[in-house]
């Protein structure tokens, strides 16, 4: 049979006792320790009851957020919010499964593709608008100043002065008026001729 030295025997005994003490402590405290939260909401409730200060509560809530990505929905199930897409996904448990993570990643790739297409389309539209604007400015420079078009409207022709065929009756208003206007014309005509 194999014989152990005294020091090896004591070392083995101490190691066995330490292992036994650790196992009994683990078994004894497992029933009295805090329960393990199933989702974010339970973790947040535990943080609220166990935190002794606002700082500790904030730390525990951050830890809950790190442990659980999903949030409980009112109708049952969980929702995962992807801030990169600004979109919510339905998931089965408090954390997305591998298949759900693949679906979320696939949706993100589609989202990036749509954003890229939109950006390229916007850049192309801006480029076309700039080209059209430049062409318009070039066209305006080539034309020169605007032409002023004046309509040619024929002036009414002067009617020749006709002599009245009837003799003017003395005392009639029309005859008196004609004599007065002729006298005024003659007076202006003679004053214009004298001032020259």
Order of alpha helices (4+ residues) and beta strands (2+ residues): alpha-alpha-alpha-beta-beta-beta-alpha-alpha
